Amino acid sequence: MQEATQPYTVSNDIIGDAPALQSRLSADGYLFFKGCGPKEKLLAARRDVAGLLTAAGWIDPRDPMSTRWSGAGPYTEGEQAYMDVYRKIIHLPSFKAVPEDSVFMQLMSKIVGGDAMLHRLRIGRITFPSNTGQTTAAHQDFHYIRGTPATYTVWQPLGDCPLDLGPLTVLPATHTKGFIEHSEDKSKKYASMGLTEAQLPASGPWLCNDFELGDFVLFHSYTIHKALPNLTSDRLRLSTDNRFQKAGDSISEVSQGTHYNL
Ligand SMILES: O=C(O)CCC(=O)C(=O)O
């Protein structure tokens, strides 16, 4: 059974209201939007990624869009077999087009109060079933991203992502605690730097809910978050996470390159 979470507050009603967006983000450390993402572009990216996964033999070729696991692997980010496929994914024009959509650029401009800039770093995740030990651990993106702390991640699945497929969960208002030193979990094959249970501030329940196509969550670089495990027996989770900041603010080298410099 999936761990208990409370649903995100939906912010569709304030998507055009810069002061309201800033005020809610500053209080909660995150904003969740229902169905506001670019659905056609998300589906186009899903189709192209599924094509690569079919060619790799990771999913059932009879219905690639359902990303039904073939039984190959499970593979994890960092492993050669995964990286060989991942290199192709992050250079797909359809994959790169998702975060460039005007919905994000306009929303982010309202949030940063000026011209928003999308990092060149465009991350994709393929999360296998039967691999729960490699679920992304609790962390703050600032550990990995650096630059200005006023950097915001948009996480969204490429398609529906019900709770049992392991969407992203956020610990609300934790950005107010500042940056917490991360420690290494040697059992993790990627993103091994994270926060232990003992380091987590007592700040209320983890938030999550089923994600449908076009739903996304965005959060501050100090906001603590993690993935829920993919508990399905036979589905791969496809998602993308992209970061934005105010143009001209400090930016690290890592955010200006491709993921793993692939
Ligand atoms: O999708 C995941 O498993 C991790 C994503 C994440 O941690 C992020 O977007 O910062």
The ligand as a Gaussian input file, in Angstrom:
#p B3LYP/6-31G(d) Opt

LIG

0 1
 O       10.844000      12.106000     -10.321000
 C       11.585000      11.777000      -9.416000
 O       11.678000      10.609000      -9.020000
 C       12.426000      12.787000      -8.716000
 C       12.186000      14.189000      -9.153000
 C       12.816000      15.214000      -8.268000
 O       13.316000      14.938000      -7.209000
 C       12.793000      16.602000      -8.690000
 O       12.060000      16.939000      -9.626000
 O       13.538000      17.406000      -8.097000

